[in-house]
Amino acid sequence: MRRCAGIGNRSYMSDGVPTRFVNTLLRMVGDRGYDFSGILATAGLDFDPTDENAAGYRSQVSAMQYSRVYQQVLHLLQDESFGFAGSELTTPGAFRMMCYCIISCRNLGQAIQRAAEFYRTFFDERSQLYANFSEQYARVGYRTLDAAPARSGDARSAVANAYGLSLWHRFFGWLCGRPIALKRVDFSGAPPARLDKYERLFGCPLYFGQASDLLYFDSACLGWPLVHTEHSLRDFLNTAPYQLLIMDNHPGERSLSVQVKAMMGHDFSEGFPGFDTISRALGISAPTLRRRLKREGATFQQLKDEARCEAAVLWLDRPDLSINEVALQMGFTDPSAFHRSFKKWTGQTPGQFRASRRRRD
């Protein structure tokens, strides 16, 4: 069996998330008069991300640490837009509401159009999503209201816009269960000092000093069906943006396998989607699905084990859940059965794995 992708080598947004993004979240809390020391402790951060001269300061934190901070800030401020719209958090629950509005769409193009309509309806221009489709390219991103050239002091805003574009790109891929190859990305700002980071993040030609911040991808992707349901969406929202930060975002040869695993999700407390259910959702017969998975070197059972292993890793990284609670979340009524399965997947017991993660963090 393949080693669980949740603990093996994987293509991350980066091996960590820049600490400055944590700093932005904490400033939102601090500006409202809250003490964020408890947030840092729960996230497992032993330094002050708002002070680059603090003892033990690191330029990056893990994806899970960032997500822990993010979820706590969302809970505290009752805001759930993941920094997507206009690179700023918008009103309470906006992104969650938008997700439920688009999850029933037939394909990606319809979902993007509905998302853009949602932001046009409820928010001003700075928080709107711009979408323009042509026969060759789909263009999605932010309009630039101020046409004046970017100044050197706008570096923080430019980084935030790049981060927001990257999350939208990953979110679109998550909706379809497979990564989307970008043709180009436009930025309204000037080139950053570390251009190589942008190149690794987007994997395509980058253009600066443009009229808007836009993603370009092949219009054929707009016809891709959405593979998720309200159930898997709830799973996504409960841990976001963790799944976006760790997802493999570069198109590969196992596209159908990636779609099947995406449809499995991470929350198995209400059961596991069956093979026939997934084949019907993909619009192909069960025998055809088996043949195509075999061509990609996979079986449904292998993908099921990988999905369960990755889900177990995700839930074990939640310090607020006991191992028995994780077992229930995984659909195991007998905790000892979960222990045996997890050791088979990873070579460690859940307790050993959790202890090793704490030491690493």
C-alpha positions, 0 to 999 in steps of 0.5 A: 500500500502507498504510504499515507500522503498525509505524512509522506513527501508532499507538494505544499503551498510551501513547506510552511505558511509565511509568519506574516500571514499569522501576524495579519490575523493577530493584528485583527484580534489585537486591534479589537482589544483581544489578548491573543496569547491563548490563540498562540498556545492552542496553535502550538506557537512558542513565539510572538509572530507580531515581533520579528525580534522576539526570541525564537521567531521563525519566518514560517509556521506549519500549515496546521498551525496557521489553520489553528490560528485562523479557525480561532480568529474566525470563531472570535470575530465570527468571520469566515471568508478566508481572506479571499475577497479583496485580500481582506476578511469581509463580513461574518459568514460570507465565504461559508454562505457563498460556498453553500450557494455554489456547491450545487452548481453543475460545473466550475464555470457556473460556480465561478459565475455564481460566486462573482454574482454573490460578491457583487450582490452583497459587497462593494467593489473592493470585495468583488470577484471579477470573472471574464470568460473567452473561448480560449481563457478564463480570467478570474481575480480582483479588479484594481480600483486605483489605477495609480502605479504601485508604490514601494509601500504597497508591498504588504498589499501585493503579497496579500493579493498574491496569497488571495489569488493562490487560495482562489486557484486552489479552491477552484481545484478543490471544487473539481477534485483536481488541480488546474494548470494556470496559463499566466497570472497578472499582478497590478503591483511591481515584481517582488524581491523574492520572485522565485517564491511566486514562480513556485506558487503559481507555476506559470508566466507572471506579469507585473504592473498590469491593470488587475490581479488575475488568474488565467486558465484554459476555458475547457476547465470551466466545464469540469463538474464539481465533485463535492457535496454539502457533507464534504463542504462541511468537512472543508469549512471545519478545517479551512484553509488547511486543505487548500494549503496542503493540496497538491496543486500541480496537474499530474497523471492520476487525475481521476484518482485525485477526484475520487479521493476528493469526493471521499473527503475527511469526515467519515463520522456518517459513513464512507461513500461507496464505489457505486455512489462515487461512480454515479457522481462522476457520471461513469459506470462502475466497470469503467471507473475500475479500469481507469483507476487501474490505468492510473495504478490505483484501486478503490481500496488503496484510495480509500485507505489513503483518504482515511489515513490523511483524514486521521492525520488531519484530526490527530493534529487537532489538540482539542480532540482526544484519540477516542474522539478522533476514532469516532470522527473516522467512523470507528465505534471501537477505538482499538480498531482505529489504533490497529488501522492507523498503525498499519497505515503509518507504522505508528500508533495514534499516540506515538504519531501525535507525540512526534508531531508535537516534538516537530512543531 
